[in-house]
Every structure is written in structure tokens, then in C-alpha cells.
Amino acid sequence: MINWNSDWYIYLTAVEILMSIFILIGNGLVITAYISDRKLRTVTNFFLVNLVIADFTVGIALPISCGIFYIPHKISQYLCILQFSVIGK
């Protein structure tokens, strides 16, 4: 159970939200550069962009996993299912 009087959960939530924002912005820039510049479309960069897309989905799933701990039990079950559907296996 969560101790709502603890400041640790506030700091953890703030760090996870900041990480998610940085992950989404950084990986979005890489995806945009790959799409917009034809010189970057090499086989090596194709594999790197696949890794970037995987990391981008983790950035989407981070706030969902943070919300699982703070939302009541019935809704957190649906968030857990949503998280695993975003990440995959």
C-alpha cells in the first residue's frame, strides 16, 4: 500500500515524468531526422531507427506504469493491460 505522506513517491513520479518527456522528445527528433533526410536512410540507420521506435514506446509506457501505483485497484488493472499492450511481450 502507498504511504501518501511520503515525499519519495512525489519525487519518483516527477523523475518518471521528466524521463518520459526527454525520451519522447529525443527519440522523436531522431525519427523526424530519419524521415526527412534521405541521406540517413542506410541499412545501419534503419536498425538504429528500429531501436529508437522501441525506446519511444517505452517512453509512452512510463507514465502508464507510474499511474498503476496511484490509481485505485480496478482501474489499475486496465492500465496494466494497456502497458503490456504498448510494450509487447
C-alpha distances in whole Angstrom, upper triangle without the diagonal:
4,7,9,12,12,15,14,12,15,17,16,16,20,21,20,21,24,24,25,27,29,29,30,33,34,34,36,39,39,39,42,44,44,45,48,50,52,52,49,49,50,48,46,45,44,42,40,39,38,35,35,34,31,30,30,28,25,26,25,22,20,19,18,16,14,14,12,9,10,12,11,11,15,16,13,15,19,18,17,20,22,21,22,25,26,26,27,27
4,6,9,9,11,10,8,11,14,13,13,16,18,17,19,21,22,22,25,27,27,28,31,32,32,34,36,37,38,40,42,43,44,46,48,50,51,47,48,48,47,45,43,43,41,39,38,37,34,34,33,31,29,29,27,24,24,24,21,19,17,17,15,13,12,12,8,8,11,11,12,16,16,14,16,19,17,17,21,22,20,23,25,25,25,27,28
4,5,6,9,9,8,11,13,13,14,17,18,18,20,22,23,24,26,28,29,30,32,34,34,36,38,39,40,42,44,45,46,48,50,52,53,49,50,51,50,48,46,45,43,41,41,39,37,36,35,33,31,31,30,27,26,26,24,21,20,20,18,15,15,15,11,11,13,14,15,19,19,17,20,23,21,21,25,25,24,26,29,29,28,31,31
4,5,8,9,8,9,12,13,13,15,17,18,18,21,22,23,25,27,28,29,31,32,33,34,37,38,39,40,43,44,45,46,49,51,52,48,49,50,50,47,45,45,43,41,40,39,37,35,35,33,31,30,29,27,25,25,23,21,19,19,18,15,14,15,11,10,12,13,16,19,19,17,20,22,20,21,25,25,24,26,29,28,29,31,32
4,7,9,9,10,12,14,14,16,18,19,20,22,24,25,26,28,29,31,32,34,35,36,38,40,41,42,44,46,47,48,50,53,54,50,51,52,52,49,47,47,45,43,42,42,39,38,37,36,33,33,32,29,28,28,26,23,21,22,21,17,18,18,15,13,16,17,20,23,22,21,24,26,24,25,28,28,27,30,32,32,32,34,35
4,5,6,8,10,11,12,14,15,17,18,20,21,23,24,26,27,29,30,32,33,34,36,38,39,40,42,43,45,46,48,51,51,48,49,50,49,47,45,45,43,40,40,39,36,35,35,33,30,31,30,27,26,26,24,21,20,21,19,16,17,17,14,13,17,18,20,24,23,21,24,26,24,24,28,28,26,28,31,30,30,33,33
4,5,5,6,9,10,11,13,14,16,17,19,20,21,23,24,26,27,29,30,32,33,35,36,38,39,41,42,44,45,48,48,45,46,47,47,44,42,43,41,38,38,37,34,33,33,32,29,29,28,25,24,25,23,20,18,20,19,15,16,18,15,14,17,20,22,25,24,22,25,26,24,24,28,27,25,28,31,29,29,32,33
4,5,5,6,9,10,11,12,14,15,16,18,20,21,22,24,26,27,28,30,32,33,34,36,38,39,40,42,43,46,46,43,44,45,44,42,40,40,38,35,35,35,32,30,31,29,26,26,26,23,21,23,21,17,17,18,16,13,15,16,13,13,17,19,21,24,23,20,23,25,22,22,26,25,23,26,28,27,26,29,30
4,5,5,6,9,10,10,12,14,15,16,18,20,21,22,24,26,27,28,30,31,32,34,36,37,38,40,42,45,45,41,42,43,43,40,38,38,37,34,33,33,30,29,29,27,24,24,23,20,19,20,18,15,13,15,13,10,11,13,10,9,13,16,18,21,19,17,20,21,19,19,22,22,20,23,25,24,24,27,28
4,5,5,6,9,10,11,12,14,15,17,18,20,21,23,24,26,27,29,31,32,33,35,36,37,39,41,44,44,41,42,43,43,40,38,38,37,34,33,33,30,29,29,27,24,24,24,21,19,20,19,15,13,16,15,11,12,14,12,11,14,17,20,22,20,18,22,23,20,21,24,23,21,24,26,25,25,28,29
4,5,5,6,9,10,11,12,14,15,16,18,20,21,22,24,25,27,29,30,31,33,35,36,37,39,42,42,39,40,41,41,38,36,36,35,32,31,31,29,27,27,26,23,23,23,20,18,19,18,15,14,16,15,12,14,16,14,14,17,20,22,25,23,21,24,25,21,22,25,24,22,24,27,25,24,28,29
4,5,5,6,9,10,10,12,14,15,16,18,20,21,22,24,26,27,28,30,32,33,34,36,37,40,40,37,38,39,38,36,34,34,32,30,29,29,26,24,25,23,20,20,20,17,15,17,15,12,11,14,12,9,12,13,11,12,15,18,20,23,21,18,21,22,18,18,22,21,18,21,24,22,21,24,25
4,5,5,6,9,10,11,12,14,15,16,18,20,21,22,24,26,27,28,30,32,33,34,36,39,39,36,37,38,38,36,33,33,32,29,28,28,25,24,23,22,19,19,18,16,14,14,13,10,8,11,10,7,9,11,10,10,13,16,18,21,18,16,19,20,16,17,20,19,17,20,22,20,20,23,25
4,6,5,6,9,10,11,12,14,15,17,18,20,21,23,24,26,27,29,30,31,33,35,38,38,35,36,37,37,35,33,33,32,29,28,28,25,23,24,23,19,19,19,17,14,15,15,12,10,13,13,10,12,15,14,13,16,20,22,24,21,19,23,23,19,20,23,21,19,22,24,22,22,25,27
4,5,5,6,9,10,11,12,14,15,16,18,20,21,22,24,25,27,28,30,31,33,36,36,33,34,35,35,32,30,30,29,26,25,26,23,21,22,20,17,17,18,15,12,14,14,11,10,14,13,10,13,16,15,15,18,22,23,25,23,20,23,23,20,20,23,21,19,21,23,21,20,24,25
4,5,5,6,9,10,10,12,14,15,16,18,20,21,22,24,26,27,28,30,32,34,35,31,32,33,33,30,28,28,27,24,23,23,20,19,19,17,14,14,14,11,9,11,10,7,7,10,9,7,10,13,13,13,16,19,21,23,20,17,20,20,16,17,19,18,15,18,20,17,16,20,22
4,5,5,6,9,10,11,12,14,15,16,18,20,21,22,24,26,27,28,30,33,34,30,32,33,33,31,28,28,27,25,23,23,21,19,19,18,15,14,14,12,9,10,11,8,6,10,11,8,11,14,14,14,16,20,21,23,20,18,21,20,16,17,20,18,15,19,20,17,17,21,23
4,5,5,6,9,10,11,12,14,15,17,18,20,21,23,24,26,27,29,32,32,29,30,32,32,30,27,27,27,23,22,23,21,18,19,18,15,14,15,13,10,12,13,10,10,14,14,12,14,17,17,17,20,23,25,27,24,22,24,24,20,21,23,21,18,21,23,19,19,23,25
4,5,5,6,9,10,10,12,14,15,17,18,20,21,22,24,26,27,30,30,27,28,29,29,27,24,25,23,20,20,20,17,15,16,15,12,11,13,10,8,10,11,8,9,13,13,12,15,17,17,18,20,24,25,27,24,21,24,23,19,19,22,20,17,19,21,17,17,20,22
4,6,5,6,9,10,11,12,14,15,16,18,20,21,22,24,26,28,29,26,27,28,28,26,23,23,22,20,18,18,16,14,14,13,10,9,10,8,5,7,8,6,7,10,11,11,13,15,17,17,19,22,24,25,21,19,21,20,17,17,19,17,14,17,18,14,14,18,20
4,5,5,6,8,10,10,12,14,15,16,18,20,21,22,24,27,28,25,26,28,28,26,23,24,23,20,19,19,18,14,15,15,12,10,12,11,7,9,11,10,10,13,14,14,15,18,19,19,21,25,26,27,24,22,24,23,19,20,22,19,17,20,20,17,17,21,24
4,6,5,6,8,10,11,12,14,15,17,18,20,21,22,25,26,23,24,26,26,24,21,22,21,18,17,18,16,13,14,15,11,10,13,12,8,11,13,12,12,16,17,16,18,21,22,22,24,28,29,30,27,25,27,26,22,23,24,22,19,21,22,18,18,22,24
4,6,5,6,8,10,11,12,14,15,17,18,20,21,24,24,21,22,23,23,21,19,19,18,15,14,15,12,10,11,11,7,7,9,8,5,9,11,10,12,14,15,15,18,20,21,22,24,27,28,29,26,23,25,24,20,21,22,19,16,18,19,15,15,18,21
4,6,5,6,8,10,10,12,14,15,16,18,20,22,23,20,21,23,23,22,19,19,18,16,14,15,13,10,10,11,8,6,9,9,6,7,11,10,12,14,16,16,18,20,22,22,23,27,28,28,25,23,25,23,20,20,21,18,16,18,18,14,15,18,21
4,6,5,6,9,10,10,12,14,15,16,18,21,22,19,21,23,24,22,19,19,19,16,14,16,15,11,12,14,11,9,12,13,9,11,14,14,15,17,19,19,21,23,25,25,26,30,31,32,28,27,28,27,23,24,25,22,20,22,22,18,18,22,25
4,5,5,7,9,10,11,13,15,16,17,20,20,17,18,20,21,19,16,17,17,13,12,14,13,9,11,13,10,9,13,13,10,13,16,15,17,19,20,20,23,25,26,27,29,32,33,34,30,28,30,28,25,25,26,23,21,23,23,19,19,22,24
4,5,5,6,9,10,11,12,14,16,18,18,15,16,18,18,17,13,14,14,11,9,11,10,6,7,10,7,6,10,11,9,11,14,14,16,18,19,20,22,24,26,27,28,32,32,33,29,27,28,27,24,24,24,21,19,20,20,16,16,19,21
4,5,5,6,9,10,11,12,14,17,18,15,16,18,19,18,15,15,16,13,10,12,12,8,9,12,10,8,11,13,11,12,15,16,17,19,21,21,23,25,27,28,29,32,33,33,29,28,29,27,24,25,25,22,20,21,21,17,17,20,23
4,5,5,6,9,10,10,12,15,16,13,15,17,19,18,14,15,16,13,11,14,14,10,11,14,13,11,14,16,14,15,19,19,20,22,24,24,26,28,30,31,32,35,36,36,33,31,33,31,27,28,29,25,23,25,24,21,21,23,26
4,5,5,6,9,10,11,13,14,10,12,14,15,14,10,11,13,9,8,11,11,7,9,12,11,10,14,15,14,16,19,19,21,23,24,25,27,29,31,32,33,37,37,37,34,32,33,31,28,28,29,26,24,24,24,20,20,22,25
4,5,5,6,9,10,12,14,11,11,14,15,14,10,10,12,10,7,9,10,7,8,11,11,10,13,15,14,15,18,19,21,22,24,25,27,29,31,32,33,36,36,36,33,31,32,30,27,27,27,24,22,23,22,18,18,20,23
4,5,5,6,9,11,13,11,12,15,17,17,13,13,15,13,10,13,14,11,11,15,15,12,15,18,16,17,20,22,23,24,26,27,29,31,33,34,34,37,38,38,34,33,34,32,29,30,29,26,25,26,24,21,21,24,27
4,5,5,6,9,10,8,10,13,15,15,11,12,14,12,10,14,15,12,13,17,16,15,18,20,19,20,23,24,25,27,29,30,31,33,36,36,37,40,41,41,38,36,37,35,32,32,32,29,27,28,27,24,24,26,28
4,6,6,7,8,6,7,10,12,12,8,9,11,10,8,11,13,11,12,15,15,14,17,19,19,20,23,24,26,27,29,30,32,34,36,37,38,41,41,41,38,36,37,34,32,32,31,28,27,27,26,23,22,24,27
4,6,7,10,8,8,12,14,14,11,11,14,13,10,13,15,13,13,16,17,15,18,21,20,20,23,25,27,28,30,31,32,34,37,37,38,41,41,40,37,36,36,34,31,32,31,28,27,28,26,23,23,24,27
4,7,9,9,10,13,16,17,13,14,17,16,13,16,18,16,16,20,20,18,21,23,22,23,26,27,29,30,32,33,34,36,39,40,40,43,44,43,40,39,39,37,34,35,34,31,30,31,29,26,26,28,31
4,6,6,7,11,14,15,12,13,16,15,13,16,18,16,17,21,21,20,23,25,24,25,28,29,31,33,34,35,37,39,41,42,42,46,46,46,43,41,42,39,37,37,37,33,32,33,31,28,28,30,32
4,5,5,9,12,13,11,12,15,15,14,17,19,18,18,22,22,22,24,27,26,27,30,31,33,35,36,38,39,41,43,44,45,48,48,47,44,43,43,41,38,39,38,35,34,34,32,29,29,30,32
4,6,7,11,12,10,12,15,14,14,17,19,18,19,22,23,22,25,27,27,28,31,32,34,36,37,39,40,42,44,45,46,49,49,49,46,44,45,43,40,40,39,36,35,35,34,31,30,31,33
4,6,9,9,7,9,12,11,10,14,15,14,16,19,19,19,22,24,24,25,28,29,31,32,34,35,37,38,41,42,43,46,46,46,43,41,41,39,37,37,36,33,32,32,30,27,27,28,30
4,7,8,6,7,10,11,10,12,15,14,15,18,19,19,21,24,24,25,28,29,31,32,34,35,37,38,41,42,43,46,46,45,42,41,41,38,36,36,35,32,31,30,29,26,26,26,28
4,5,5,6,9,10,10,12,14,15,16,19,20,20,23,25,25,27,29,30,33,34,35,36,38,39,42,43,44,47,47,46,44,42,42,40,37,37,36,33,32,31,30,27,26,27,28
4,5,5,7,9,10,11,13,14,16,17,19,20,22,23,25,26,28,29,32,33,33,36,38,38,41,43,43,46,45,45,43,40,40,38,36,35,34,32,30,29,28,26,24,25,26
4,5,5,6,9,10,11,13,15,16,17,19,21,22,23,25,26,28,31,32,32,34,36,37,39,41,42,45,44,44,42,39,39,38,35,34,34,32,29,29,28,25,24,24,25
4,5,5,6,9,10,10,12,14,15,16,18,20,20,22,24,25,28,29,30,32,34,35,37,39,40,43,42,42,40,37,37,36,33,32,32,30,28,27,26,23,22,23,25
4,5,5,6,9,10,11,13,14,15,17,19,20,21,23,25,27,28,29,31,33,34,36,38,38,41,41,41,38,36,36,34,31,31,30,28,26,25,24,21,20,21,22
4,5,5,7,9,10,11,13,14,16,17,19,20,22,23,26,27,27,29,31,32,34,36,37,40,39,39,37,34,34,32,30,29,28,26,24,23,23,20,18,19,20
4,5,5,6,9,10,11,12,15,15,17,19,20,21,24,25,25,27,30,31,33,35,35,38,38,38,36,33,33,32,29,28,28,26,23,23,23,20,18,19,20
4,5,5,6,9,10,10,12,14,15,16,18,20,22,23,24,26,28,29,31,33,34,37,37,36,34,32,32,30,27,27,26,24,22,22,21,18,17,18,20
4,5,5,6,9,10,11,13,14,16,17,19,22,22,23,25,27,27,30,32,32,35,34,34,32,30,29,28,25,24,24,21,20,19,18,15,14,15,16
4,5,5,6,9,10,11,12,14,15,17,20,21,21,23,25,26,28,30,31,34,33,33,31,28,28,27,24,23,23,21,18,18,18,15,13,14,16
4,5,5,6,9,10,10,12,14,15,18,19,20,22,24,25,27,29,30,33,32,33,30,28,28,26,24,23,23,21,18,18,18,15,13,15,17
4,5,5,6,9,10,11,13,14,17,17,19,21,22,23,26,27,28,31,31,30,27,26,26,24,21,21,20,18,16,16,15,12,11,13,15
4,5,5,7,9,10,11,13,16,16,16,19,21,21,24,26,26,29,28,28,26,23,23,22,19,18,18,16,14,13,13,10,8,10,12
4,5,5,6,9,10,11,14,15,15,17,19,20,22,24,25,28,28,28,26,23,24,22,19,19,19,17,14,14,15,11,10,12,14
4,5,5,6,9,10,12,14,15,16,18,19,22,23,24,27,27,27,24,22,23,21,18,18,18,16,13,14,14,10,10,13,16
4,5,5,6,9,11,11,12,15,16,17,20,21,22,24,24,24,21,19,20,18,15,15,15,12,10,11,10,7,6,10,13
4,5,5,6,9,10,10,12,14,15,17,19,20,23,23,23,21,18,19,18,14,14,15,12,9,10,11,8,7,10,13
4,5,5,8,10,10,12,14,15,17,18,20,23,23,24,21,19,20,19,15,15,16,14,11,13,14,10,10,14,16
4,6,7,7,10,11,12,14,16,17,18,21,21,21,18,16,18,16,12,13,14,11,9,11,11,8,9,13,16
4,6,5,6,9,10,11,13,15,15,18,18,19,16,13,14,13,10,10,11,8,6,8,9,7,7,11,13
4,5,5,6,9,10,12,13,15,18,18,19,17,14,16,15,11,11,13,11,8,11,13,10,10,14,16
4,5,5,6,9,10,11,12,16,17,18,14,12,15,14,10,11,14,11,9,13,14,12,13,16,18
4,5,5,6,9,10,10,13,14,15,11,9,11,10,6,8,10,8,6,10,11,10,11,14,16
4,5,5,7,10,11,13,13,15,12,9,11,11,8,7,10,9,7,10,12,11,11,14,15
4,5,6,7,9,13,14,15,13,10,13,13,10,10,14,13,10,13,16,14,14,18,19
4,5,5,6,10,11,12,10,7,11,11,8,9,12,11,10,14,15,15,16,18,20
4,6,6,8,8,10,8,5,8,9,6,7,10,10,9,12,14,14,15,17,18
4,6,8,9,12,10,7,10,12,10,10,14,14,13,15,18,18,18,20,21
4,7,9,12,10,8,12,13,11,12,16,15,15,18,20,19,20,23,24
4,7,8,7,6,10,11,9,11,14,14,14,17,19,19,20,22,24
4,6,6,6,9,11,11,12,15,15,16,18,20,21,22,24,25
4,6,5,6,9,10,10,13,14,15,17,19,20,21,22,23
4,6,6,7,9,10,12,13,15,16,18,19,21,22,23
4,5,5,6,9,10,11,12,15,16,17,19,20,21
4,5,5,6,9,10,10,12,14,15,16,18,19
4,5,5,6,9,10,11,12,14,16,16,17
4,5,5,6,9,10,10,12,14,15,17
4,5,5,6,9,10,10,12,14,16
4,5,5,6,9,10,11,12,13
4,5,5,6,9,10,10,12
4,6,5,6,9,10,12
4,5,5,6,8,11
4,5,5,5,7
4,6,5,8
4,6,9
4,7
4
